[in-house]
Amino acid sequence: VQLQASGGGLVQAGGSLRLSCKASGRTFRGQVVGWFRQVPGKERELVAAQRWSGGTTYYADSVRGRFTFSRDNARNTVYLQMNSLKLEDTAVYSCAATGNSPIYGEWTSKRWYDYWGQGTLVTVSS
């Protein structure tokens, strides 16, 4: 699976951005697709994730209510709509996909994600 992320940029605090991640290759319904972010000196963290088949969506506490994960299966694309952006949302955002179908409680573990797209930088300014 190849993942191509796009949509990062510079935005003022309180603004919005939408990230896109297009997948090509072997995707399957139970595969989990997630958005991670990383800032220098910190661990990469899962921000939002969902299976291609839909159902439960994971959101990190820090983004719940502000970020929305969505997908377009026909286009093999997932999105991350980011609203009410804060300075602390500044990070490199990457999309990733699992090689199998971990249970929901395992989604935050990076070890399940076999496929990674390149990062896209989101910078939130004051």
C-alpha positions in Angstrom: 0.0 0.0 0.0 1.3 3.4 -0.9 0.0 6.5 0.9 0.2 10.0 -0.4 -0.7 12.8 2.0 -1.3 16.4 1.2 -3.0 19.5 2.5 -0.6 20.9 5.1 0.3 24.5 5.3 0.4 27.6 7.4 -2.8 28.7 9.2 -3.6 31.2 11.9 -4.9 29.9 15.3 -8.6 29.4 15.1 -8.4 28.5 11.4 -9.0 25.3 9.5 -7.2 22.9 7.2 -8.1 19.7 5.6 -5.5 17.0 5.0 -6.0 14.3 2.4 -4.4 10.9 2.1 -4.8 8.8 -1.0 -4.1 5.1 -0.8 -3.1 2.9 -3.7 -2.4 -0.8 -3.8 -4.0 -3.5 -1.5 -6.5 -2.0 0.8 -9.1 -4.1 2.7 -12.2 -3.4 4.8 -10.6 -4.3 8.1 -7.5 -2.2 7.5 -7.2 0.7 9.9 -6.1 4.0 8.4 -4.9 6.7 10.8 -3.5 10.2 11.0 -0.4 10.6 13.2 1.4 13.7 14.1 4.8 14.4 15.5 6.7 17.3 16.9 10.4 17.4 17.5 11.4 15.7 20.7 8.0 14.0 21.2 6.6 10.6 20.4 4.5 10.3 17.3 0.9 10.2 18.4 -2.2 8.9 16.8 -4.7 11.7 16.2 -7.6 10.0 14.4 -8.3 6.6 12.8 -11.0 4.4 11.3 -11.3 1.3 9.3 -12.1 1.4 5.6 -15.3 -0.4 6.5 -16.3 2.5 8.8 -17.6 2.1 12.3 -15.9 3.5 15.3 -13.6 6.4 14.9 -10.7 7.0 17.2 -9.8 10.6 18.2 -7.1 11.7 20.6 -8.5 13.6 23.5 -6.5 16.7 22.4 -8.4 16.9 19.1 -11.8 15.5 19.8 -14.5 17.9 18.9 -12.2 19.9 16.6 -10.9 17.4 14.1 -13.1 15.1 11.9 -11.9 12.0 10.2 -13.7 11.0 7.0 -13.1 8.7 4.1 -14.1 8.2 0.5 -13.8 4.5 -0.3 -14.5 5.1 -4.0 -11.4 7.3 -4.1 -9.4 5.3 -1.6 -8.9 8.5 0.2 -9.2 9.6 3.9 -9.4 13.1 5.1 -8.7 15.0 8.3 -10.7 18.1 8.7 -9.0 20.3 11.3 -11.0 23.2 12.8 -10.3 25.6 15.6 -6.6 25.0 15.2 -4.4 25.7 18.1 -0.7 26.5 18.3 -0.1 23.1 19.8 -1.5 21.4 16.7 1.7 22.4 14.9 3.3 19.2 13.8 4.2 17.0 10.9 1.1 14.9 10.1 1.4 11.5 8.4 -1.1 9.0 7.4 -0.5 5.3 8.0 -2.3 2.0 7.4 -2.2 -1.3 9.1 -1.2 -4.6 7.5 -4.0 -6.5 9.2 -7.0 -5.8 11.4 -6.1 -4.9 15.0 -8.8 -4.5 17.6 -9.8 -0.9 18.5 -7.8 -1.0 21.7 -4.6 -1.5 19.8 -5.0 1.3 17.2 -2.8 3.7 19.0 0.2 1.3 18.9 2.4 2.2 16.0 3.6 -1.4 15.6 0.4 -2.3 13.8 1.0 0.3 11.0 3.0 -1.2 8.2 2.5 1.5 5.6 3.3 5.1 6.0 2.9 8.1 3.8 5.3 11.1 3.7 4.5 13.7 6.3 2.9 17.0 5.6 3.7 20.0 7.8 0.9 21.9 9.6 2.0 25.2 11.2 -0.4 27.1 13.3 0.6 30.7 14.0 -0.7 33.2 16.5 
